[in-house]
Amino acid sequence: MTHNYPDNTHPLPHAQLGDLTLREYEILLLVAEDKDNEEISSVFMLSPRTVINMRNHIGDKLSFKGRNKLGHFARLNRDALKHWFPIFFPPIKIIKQRHKDT
């Protein structure tokens, strides 16, 4: 499936991105900003071990083998990931998801 951002400058960098949950995508965006596990854990008030587990789960969903491939992918596709975020998670969907999680 090929999707393009409306201005056709940001192709979808990975077909399975739509399978990520809101939190997983948020973590992926922070990985793209070169944040480490400690920094990510403080943003979401999670333990660093939970962040490691979530990063591994994201890597599994995107079929990445190896620890560094997710980070490399995220940094390489940072702009496209930012552009696709509101398409996968429009504001109303984010509000509903966060309300469901509380």
The first five atom37 places (N, CA, C, CB, O) and aatype in JSON, in Angstrom:
{
  "aatype": [12, 16, 8, 2, 18, 14, 3, 2, 16, 8, 14, 10, 14, 8, 0, 5, 10, 7, 3, 10, 16, 10, 1, 6, 18, 6, 9, 10, 10, 10, 19, 0, 6, 3, 11, 3, 2, 6, 6, 9, 15, 15, 19, 13, 12, 10, 15, 14, 1, 16, 19, 9, 2, 12, 1, 2, 8, 9, 7, 3, 11, 10, 15, 13, 11, 7, 1, 2, 11, 10, 7, 8, 13, 0, 1, 10, 2, 1, 3, 0, 10, 11, 8, 17, 13, 14, 9, 13, 13, 14, 14, 9, 11, 9, 9, 11, 5, 1, 8, 11, 3, 16],
  "atom_mask": [
    [1, 1, 1, 1, 1],
    [1, 1, 1, 1, 1],
    [1, 1, 1, 1, 1],
    [1, 1, 1, 1, 1],
    [1, 1, 1, 1, 1],
    [1, 1, 1, 1, 1],
    [1, 1, 1, 1, 1],
    [1, 1, 1, 1, 1],
    [1, 1, 1, 1, 1],
    [1, 1, 1, 1, 1],
    [1, 1, 1, 1, 1],
    [1, 1, 1, 1, 1],
    [1, 1, 1, 1, 1],
    [1, 1, 1, 1, 1],
    [1, 1, 1, 1, 1],
    [1, 1, 1, 1, 1],
    [1, 1, 1, 1, 1],
    [1, 1, 1, 0, 1],
    [1, 1, 1, 1, 1],
    [1, 1, 1, 1, 1],
    [1, 1, 1, 1, 1],
    [1, 1, 1, 1, 1],
    [1, 1, 1, 1, 1],
    [1, 1, 1, 1, 1],
    [1, 1, 1, 1, 1],
    [1, 1, 1, 1, 1],
    [1, 1, 1, 1, 1],
    [1, 1, 1, 1, 1],
    [1, 1, 1, 1, 1],
    [1, 1, 1, 1, 1],
    [1, 1, 1, 1, 1],
    [1, 1, 1, 1, 1],
    [1, 1, 1, 1, 1],
    [1, 1, 1, 1, 1],
    [1, 1, 1, 1, 1],
    [1, 1, 1, 1, 1],
    [1, 1, 1, 1, 1],
    [1, 1, 1, 1, 1],
    [1, 1, 1, 1, 1],
    [1, 1, 1, 1, 1],
    [1, 1, 1, 1, 1],
    [1, 1, 1, 1, 1],
    [1, 1, 1, 1, 1],
    [1, 1, 1, 1, 1],
    [1, 1, 1, 1, 1],
    [1, 1, 1, 1, 1],
    [1, 1, 1, 1, 1],
    [1, 1, 1, 1, 1],
    [1, 1, 1, 1, 1],
    [1, 1, 1, 1, 1],
    [1, 1, 1, 1, 1],
    [1, 1, 1, 1, 1],
    [1, 1, 1, 1, 1],
    [1, 1, 1, 1, 1],
    [1, 1, 1, 1, 1],
    [1, 1, 1, 1, 1],
    [1, 1, 1, 1, 1],
    [1, 1, 1, 1, 1],
    [1, 1, 1, 0, 1],
    [1, 1, 1, 1, 1],
    [1, 1, 1, 1, 1],
    [1, 1, 1, 1, 1],
    [1, 1, 1, 1, 1],
    [1, 1, 1, 1, 1],
    [1, 1, 1, 1, 1],
    [1, 1, 1, 0, 1],
    [1, 1, 1, 1, 1],
    [1, 1, 1, 1, 1],
    [1, 1, 1, 1, 1],
    [1, 1, 1, 1, 1],
    [1, 1, 1, 0, 1],
    [1, 1, 1, 1, 1],
    [1, 1, 1, 1, 1],
    [1, 1, 1, 1, 1],
    [1, 1, 1, 1, 1],
    [1, 1, 1, 1, 1],
    [1, 1, 1, 1, 1],
    [1, 1, 1, 1, 1],
    [1, 1, 1, 1, 1],
    [1, 1, 1, 1, 1],
    [1, 1, 1, 1, 1],
    [1, 1, 1, 1, 1],
    [1, 1, 1, 1, 1],
    [1, 1, 1, 1, 1],
    [1, 1, 1, 1, 1],
    [1, 1, 1, 1, 1],
    [1, 1, 1, 1, 1],
    [1, 1, 1, 1, 1],
    [1, 1, 1, 1, 1],
    [1, 1, 1, 1, 1],
    [1, 1, 1, 1, 1],
    [1, 1, 1, 1, 1],
    [1, 1, 1, 1, 1],
    [1, 1, 1, 1, 1],
    [1, 1, 1, 1, 1],
    [1, 1, 1, 1, 1],
    [1, 1, 1, 1, 1],
    [1, 1, 1, 1, 1],
    [1, 1, 1, 1, 1],
    [1, 1, 1, 1, 1],
    [1, 1, 1, 1, 1],
    [1, 1, 1, 1, 1]
  ],
  "atom_positions": [
    [[0.84, -1.16, 0.0], [0.0, 0.0, 0.0], [0.89, 1.23, 0.0], [-0.96, -0.01, 1.2], [1.75, 1.37, 0.87]],
    [[0.71, 2.11, -0.96], [1.5, 3.32, -1.04], [0.62, 4.51, -0.71], [2.13, 3.48, -2.43], [-0.39, 4.75, -1.37]],
    [[1.01, 5.24, 0.3], [0.31, 6.46, 0.68], [1.3, 7.6, 0.52], [-0.26, 6.39, 2.14], [2.5, 7.43, 0.71]],
    [[0.79, 8.74, 0.19], [1.62, 9.92, 0.16], [0.95, 11.01, 0.97], [1.87, 10.38, -1.27], [-0.27, 11.12, 1.0]],
    [[1.78, 11.8, 1.62], [1.28, 12.97, 2.31], [0.63, 13.86, 1.25], [2.42, 13.72, 3.09], [1.07, 13.82, 0.1]],
    [[-0.37, 14.65, 1.59], [-1.1, 15.41, 0.57], [-0.22, 16.19, -0.4], [-2.02, 16.34, 1.23], [-0.61, 16.37, -1.56]],
    [[0.94, 16.67, 0.01], [1.78, 17.4, -0.93], [2.74, 16.47, -1.68], [2.57, 18.49, -0.2], [3.61, 16.93, -2.42]],
    [[2.59, 15.15, -1.48], [3.38, 14.12, -2.16], [4.88, 14.2, -1.88], [3.16, 14.22, -3.64], [5.68, 13.65, -2.65]],
    [[5.28, 14.85, -0.81], [6.71, 14.95, -0.5], [7.14, 13.99, 0.6], [7.04, 16.36, -0.09], [8.33, 13.79, 0.81]],
    [[6.2, 13.4, 1.29], [6.53, 12.52, 2.4], [5.85, 11.16, 2.24], [6.13, 13.16, 3.74], [4.8, 10.94, 2.82]],
    [[6.43, 10.26, 1.45], [5.83, 8.94, 1.31], [5.84, 8.2, 2.65], [6.57, 8.1, 0.24], [6.71, 8.44, 3.5]],
    [[4.88, 7.33, 2.83], [4.81, 6.53, 4.05], [6.09, 5.71, 4.15], [3.55, 5.6, 4.05], [6.36, 4.9, 3.26]],
    [[6.89, 5.89, 5.21], [8.18, 5.22, 5.27], [8.11, 3.73, 5.61], [9.03, 5.89, 6.26], [9.1, 3.02, 5.42]],
    [[6.98, 3.25, 6.1], [6.88, 1.83, 6.45], [5.41, 1.43, 6.46], [7.54, 1.54, 7.83], [4.58, 2.11, 7.08]],
    [[5.07, 0.34, 5.79], [3.67, -0.07, 5.63], [2.99, -0.37, 6.96], [3.6, -1.29, 4.74], [1.78, -0.17, 7.07]],
    [[3.72, -0.83, 7.98], [3.09, -1.22, 9.24], [2.98, -0.08, 10.25], [3.87, -2.34, 9.86], [2.57, -0.32, 11.38]],
    [[3.33, 1.13, 9.89], [3.22, 2.24, 10.85], [1.8, 2.39, 11.37], [3.68, 3.54, 10.21], [1.6, 2.75, 12.53]],
    [[0.83, 2.12, 10.54], [-0.57, 2.23, 10.95], [-0.97, 1.21, 11.99], [0.0, 0.0, 0.0], [-2.05, 1.33, 12.58]],
    [[-0.14, 0.2, 12.22], [-0.43, -0.81, 13.23], [0.01, -0.39, 14.63], [0.25, -2.11, 12.86], [-0.34, -1.05, 15.61]],
    [[0.75, 0.7, 14.73], [1.25, 1.14, 16.03], [0.14, 1.82, 16.83], [2.44, 2.09, 15.86], [-0.74, 2.46, 16.26]],
    [[0.2, 1.67, 18.15], [-0.72, 2.39, 19.01], [-0.25, 3.83, 19.12], [-0.82, 1.72, 20.42], [0.86, 4.17, 18.71]],
    [[-1.08, 4.67, 19.69], [-0.72, 6.06, 19.9], [0.57, 6.16, 20.7], [-1.86, 6.81, 20.61], [1.48, 6.9, 20.31]],
    [[0.66, 5.45, 21.81], [1.85, 5.53, 22.67], [3.1, 5.04, 21.92], [1.65, 4.71, 23.96], [4.17, 5.64, 22.04]],
    [[2.96, 3.96, 21.18], [4.11, 3.45, 20.41], [4.59, 4.48, 19.4], [3.73, 2.13, 19.7], [5.79, 4.68, 19.22]],
    [[3.65, 5.13, 18.74], [4.03, 6.14, 17.74], [4.69, 7.33, 18.43], [2.79, 6.61, 16.94], [5.66, 7.89, 17.91]],
    [[4.16, 7.73, 19.59], [4.78, 8.83, 20.34], [6.21, 8.48, 20.73], [3.94, 9.15, 21.59], [7.1, 9.32, 20.65]],
    [[6.43, 7.26, 21.16], [7.78, 6.82, 21.51], [8.66, 6.83, 20.27], [7.75, 5.41, 22.14], [9.81, 7.26, 20.34]],
    [[8.14, 6.36, 19.16], [8.92, 6.37, 17.91], [9.33, 7.79, 17.53], [8.11, 5.72, 16.77], [10.45, 8.01, 17.07]],
    [[8.43, 8.75, 17.73], [8.77, 10.15, 17.44], [9.9, 10.64, 18.35], [7.54, 11.05, 17.59], [10.77, 11.39, 17.9]],
    [[9.89, 10.24, 19.61], [10.97, 10.64, 20.52], [12.28, 9.95, 20.16], [10.58, 10.32, 21.97], [13.35, 10.54, 20.29]],
    [[12.2, 8.71, 19.72], [13.4, 8.01, 19.24], [13.96, 8.77, 18.03], [13.07, 6.52, 18.86], [15.18, 8.91, 17.9]],
    [[13.08, 9.25, 17.17], [13.5, 10.02, 16.0], [14.21, 11.3, 16.4], [12.3, 10.34, 15.12], [15.06, 11.81, 15.66]],
    [[13.86, 11.83, 17.57], [14.52, 13.04, 18.09], [15.78, 12.7, 18.88], [13.55, 13.83, 18.97], [16.36, 13.56, 19.54]],
    [[16.18, 11.45, 18.81], [17.42, 10.97, 19.45], [17.35, 10.97, 20.97], [18.58, 11.81, 19.0], [18.37, 11.14, 21.64]],
    [[16.15, 10.79, 21.52], [15.99, 10.7, 22.98], [16.35, 9.29, 23.43], [14.53, 11.05, 23.4], [16.03, 8.31, 22.75]],
    [[17.02, 9.19, 24.58], [17.37, 7.87, 25.09], [16.23, 7.34, 25.97], [18.69, 7.92, 25.89], [15.25, 8.03, 26.22]],
    [[16.39, 6.11, 26.44], [15.32, 5.46, 27.21], [14.99, 6.22, 28.49], [15.73, 4.03, 27.56], [13.82, 6.31, 28.87]],
    [[15.99, 6.77, 29.16], [15.76, 7.55, 30.39], [14.91, 8.78, 30.09], [17.11, 7.97, 31.04], [13.97, 9.09, 30.83]],
    [[15.24, 9.49, 29.02], [14.49, 10.69, 28.66], [13.06, 10.35, 28.28], [15.18, 11.43, 27.5], [12.12, 11.04, 28.68]],
    [[12.89, 9.29, 27.52], [11.54, 8.87, 27.11], [10.74, 8.43, 28.33], [11.61, 7.72, 26.07], [9.55, 8.75, 28.44]],
    [[11.36, 7.71, 29.23], [10.65, 7.24, 30.42], [10.18, 8.41, 31.28], [11.55, 6.31, 31.25], [9.1, 8.34, 31.87]],
    [[10.96, 9.48, 31.36], [10.54, 10.63, 32.16], [9.38, 11.38, 31.5], [11.72, 11.58, 32.38], [8.54, 11.95, 32.21]],
    [[9.31, 11.39, 30.18], [8.21, 12.06, 29.48], [6.88, 11.38, 29.81], [8.45, 12.06, 27.95], [5.88, 12.05, 30.05]],
    [[6.87, 10.06, 29.82], [5.63, 9.3, 30.01], [5.47, 8.75, 31.42], [5.57, 8.17, 29.02], [4.49, 8.05, 31.71]],
    [[6.42, 9.07, 32.29], [6.4, 8.56, 33.67], [6.32, 7.03, 33.69], [5.22, 9.17, 34.45], [5.49, 6.44, 34.37]],
    [[7.21, 6.42, 32.92], [7.34, 4.97, 32.84], [8.73, 4.6, 33.32], [7.09, 4.45, 31.39], [9.62, 5.45, 33.41]],
    [[8.93, 3.34, 33.63], [10.28, 2.9, 33.97], [11.08, 2.77, 32.67], [10.26, 1.55, 34.75], [10.51, 2.5, 31.62]],
    [[12.39, 2.95, 32.76], [13.22, 2.75, 31.56], [13.06, 1.35, 30.98], [14.69, 3.01, 31.9], [13.12, 1.17, 29.76]],
    [[12.85, 0.36, 31.84], [12.67, -1.01, 31.35], [11.4, -1.13, 30.51], [12.62, -2.01, 32.53], [11.38, -1.84, 29.5]],
    [[10.34, -0.44, 30.91], [9.1, -0.45, 30.14], [9.33, 0.17, 28.76], [7.98, 0.3, 30.89], [8.81, -0.31, 27.76]],
    [[10.1, 1.24, 28.72], [10.42, 1.89, 27.45], [11.2, 0.93, 26.56], [11.21, 3.2, 27.67], [10.94, 0.84, 25.36]],
    [[12.16, 0.23, 27.14], [12.94, -0.75, 26.37], [12.0, -1.82, 25.8], [14.03, -1.42, 27.26], [12.11, -2.18, 24.62]],
    [[11.09, -2.31, 26.62], [10.13, -3.33, 26.15], [9.25, -2.78, 25.03], [9.25, -3.81, 27.31], [8.98, -3.47, 24.04]],
    [[8.81, -1.53, 25.18], [7.96, -0.94, 24.15], [8.75, -0.73, 22.85], [7.38, 0.4, 24.63], [8.21, -0.96, 21.77]],
    [[9.99, -0.31, 22.96], [10.81, -0.14, 21.76], [11.01, -1.49, 21.06], [12.18, 0.49, 22.11], [10.97, -1.57, 19.83]],
    [[11.23, -2.54, 21.84], [11.37, -3.88, 21.25], [10.08, -4.3, 20.56], [11.74, -4.9, 22.33], [10.11, -4.89, 19.48]],
    [[8.94, -3.98, 21.18], [7.65, -4.33, 20.6], [7.42, -3.56, 19.29], [6.51, -4.04, 21.61], [6.91, -4.12, 18.32]],
    [[7.79, -2.28, 19.28], [7.67, -1.48, 18.06], [8.54, -2.1, 16.96], [8.09, 0.0, 18.32], [8.1, -2.25, 15.82]],
    [[9.77, -2.46, 17.32], [10.67, -3.1, 16.35], [10.1, -4.39, 15.81], [0.0, 0.0, 0.0], [10.23, -4.68, 14.62]],
    [[9.45, -5.17, 16.68], [8.81, -6.41, 16.23], [7.68, -6.12, 15.25], [8.28, -7.21, 17.43], [7.55, -6.78, 14.22]],
    [[6.85, -5.12, 15.58], [5.73, -4.78, 14.71], [6.21, -4.31, 13.33], [4.86, -3.69, 15.35], [5.57, -4.58, 12.32]],
    [[7.35, -3.62, 13.32], [7.88, -3.1, 12.06], [8.88, -4.06, 11.42], [8.54, -1.75, 12.29], [9.49, -3.74, 10.41]],
    [[9.03, -5.24, 12.02], [9.9, -6.3, 11.5], [11.37, -5.9, 11.44], [9.44, -6.72, 10.12], [12.08, -6.28, 10.5]],
    [[11.83, -5.14, 12.43], [13.25, -4.79, 12.5], [13.97, -5.8, 13.37], [13.44, -3.35, 13.04], [13.53, -6.11, 14.48]],
    [[15.07, -6.29, 12.88], [15.92, -7.21, 13.65], [17.14, -6.42, 14.1], [16.33, -8.47, 12.8], [17.8, -5.77, 13.29]],
    [[17.43, -6.48, 15.36], [18.59, -5.75, 15.87], [18.18, -4.48, 16.59], [0.0, 0.0, 0.0], [17.2, -3.83, 16.24]],
    [[18.95, -4.15, 17.59], [18.63, -3.06, 18.5], [18.68, -1.68, 17.85], [19.57, -3.09, 19.64], [17.85, -0.82, 18.15]],
    [[19.62, -1.47, 16.98], [19.84, -0.13, 16.45], [19.01, 0.21, 15.22], [21.27, 0.04, 16.13], [18.96, 1.37, 14.81]],
    [[18.37, -0.78, 14.63], [17.65, -0.53, 13.38], [16.45, 0.39, 13.56], [17.18, -1.85, 12.78], [16.16, 1.21, 12.69]],
    [[15.74, 0.27, 14.7], [14.6, 1.14, 14.95], [15.05, 2.59, 15.05], [13.86, 0.71, 16.23], [14.45, 3.48, 14.44]],
    [[16.09, 2.84, 15.81], [16.61, 4.2, 15.95], [17.08, 4.77, 14.62], [0.0, 0.0, 0.0], [16.81, 5.93, 14.3]],
    [[17.78, 3.97, 13.86], [18.26, 4.42, 12.55], [17.09, 4.77, 11.64], [19.15, 3.34, 11.89], [17.08, 5.81, 10.99]],
    [[16.09, 3.88, 11.59], [14.9, 4.12, 10.79], [14.19, 5.4, 11.23], [13.94, 2.93, 10.88], [13.82, 6.22, 10.39]],
    [[14.01, 5.58, 12.53], [13.28, 6.73, 13.06], [14.01, 8.04, 12.73], [13.09, 6.6, 14.58], [13.38, 9.01, 12.3]],
    [[15.31, 8.07, 12.93], [16.07, 9.29, 12.64], [16.08, 9.6, 11.15], [17.51, 9.15, 13.16], [15.97, 10.76, 10.75]],
    [[16.22, 8.58, 10.34], [16.26, 8.75, 8.89], [14.92, 9.27, 8.35], [16.61, 7.43, 8.22], [14.89, 10.01, 7.37]],
    [[13.82, 8.88, 8.99], [12.47, 9.23, 8.52], [11.75, 10.22, 9.45], [11.64, 7.98, 8.39], [10.52, 10.29, 9.44]],
    [[12.5, 10.97, 10.22], [11.92, 11.88, 11.22], [10.84, 12.8, 10.63], [13.03, 12.73, 11.85], [9.75, 12.9, 11.18]],
    [[11.13, 13.45, 9.52], [10.17, 14.39, 8.94], [8.9, 13.69, 8.47], [10.8, 15.13, 7.77], [7.8, 14.18, 8.71]],
    [[9.05, 12.55, 7.81], [7.87, 11.81, 7.35], [7.05, 11.31, 8.53], [8.3, 10.62, 6.46], [5.82, 11.34, 8.47]],
    [[7.7, 10.86, 9.6], [6.97, 10.39, 10.78], [6.15, 11.52, 11.39], [7.94, 9.82, 11.83], [5.0, 11.32, 11.79]],
    [[6.73, 12.71, 11.45], [6.0, 13.86, 11.99], [4.81, 14.23, 11.11], [6.94, 15.07, 12.13], [3.74, 14.57, 11.62]],
    [[4.98, 14.15, 9.8], [3.89, 14.49, 8.89], [2.76, 13.47, 8.95], [4.41, 14.6, 7.47], [1.59, 13.83, 8.83]],
    [[3.09, 12.2, 9.14], [2.06, 11.16, 9.15], [1.33, 11.06, 10.49], [2.69, 9.83, 8.83], [0.23, 10.53, 10.54]],
    [[1.92, 11.57, 11.57], [1.31, 11.44, 12.9], [-0.13, 11.95, 12.93], [2.13, 12.2, 13.92], [-1.0, 11.22, 13.4]],
    [[-0.43, 13.19, 12.44], [-1.83, 13.64, 12.52], [-2.78, 12.89, 11.59], [-1.9, 15.11, 12.2], [-3.99, 12.95, 11.77]],
    [[-2.25, 12.19, 10.62], [-3.1, 11.4, 9.73], [-3.51, 10.11, 10.43], [-2.38, 11.09, 8.39], [-4.67, 9.7, 10.38]],
    [[-2.55, 9.45, 11.09], [-2.85, 8.22, 11.82], [-3.62, 8.51, 13.11], [-1.57, 7.47, 12.14], [-4.47, 7.73, 13.53]],
    [[-3.31, 9.66, 13.73], [-3.91, 9.99, 15.03], [-4.46, 11.41, 15.02], [-2.88, 9.83, 16.17], [-3.85, 12.31, 15.6]],
    [[-5.6, 11.62, 14.36], [-6.19, 12.96, 14.39], [-6.57, 13.31, 15.83], [-7.45, 13.04, 13.46], [-6.77, 12.41, 16.64]],
    [[-6.65, 14.59, 16.16], [-6.87, 15.0, 17.56], [-8.01, 14.29, 18.26], [-7.12, 16.46, 17.6], [-7.86, 13.93, 19.43]],
    [[-9.13, 14.08, 17.61], [-10.26, 13.43, 18.29], [-9.93, 11.99, 18.64], [-11.51, 13.48, 17.4], [-10.36, 11.5, 19.69]],
    [[-9.18, 11.31, 17.8], [-8.79, 9.93, 18.09], [-7.83, 9.89, 19.28], [-8.12, 9.28, 16.85], [-7.9, 8.97, 20.09]],
    [[-6.95, 10.88, 19.4], [-6.02, 10.95, 20.52], [-6.79, 11.15, 21.82], [-5.0, 12.08, 20.32], [-6.51, 10.5, 22.82]],
    [[-7.77, 12.06, 21.8], [-8.56, 12.31, 23.01], [-9.29, 11.04, 23.44], [-9.57, 13.45, 22.77], [-9.29, 10.7, 24.62]],
    [[-9.92, 10.34, 22.5], [-10.62, 9.11, 22.83], [-9.67, 8.04, 23.36], [-11.36, 8.58, 21.6], [-10.0, 7.35, 24.33]],
    [[-8.5, 7.91, 22.73], [-7.52, 6.9, 23.17], [-7.05, 7.19, 24.59], [-6.31, 6.86, 22.19], [-6.98, 6.29, 25.42]],
    [[-6.72, 8.44, 24.87], [-6.22, 8.8, 26.2], [-7.31, 8.65, 27.25], [-5.68, 10.22, 26.21], [-7.02, 8.26, 28.38]],
    [[-8.55, 8.96, 26.89], [-9.65, 8.8, 27.82], [-9.87, 7.33, 28.15], [-10.93, 9.41, 27.24], [-10.16, 6.98, 29.29]],
    [[-9.73, 6.48, 27.14], [-9.89, 5.03, 27.33], [-8.79, 4.48, 28.23], [-9.88, 4.3, 25.98], [-9.03, 3.55, 29.0]],
    [[-7.56, 5.04, 28.14], [-6.43, 4.56, 28.92], [-6.49, 4.97, 30.39], [-5.16, 5.07, 28.31], [-5.76, 4.4, 31.2]],
    [[-7.34, 5.95, 30.74], [-7.38, 6.39, 32.14], [-8.42, 5.67, 32.93], [-7.64, 7.86, 32.21], [-8.58, 5.93, 34.12]]
  ]
}
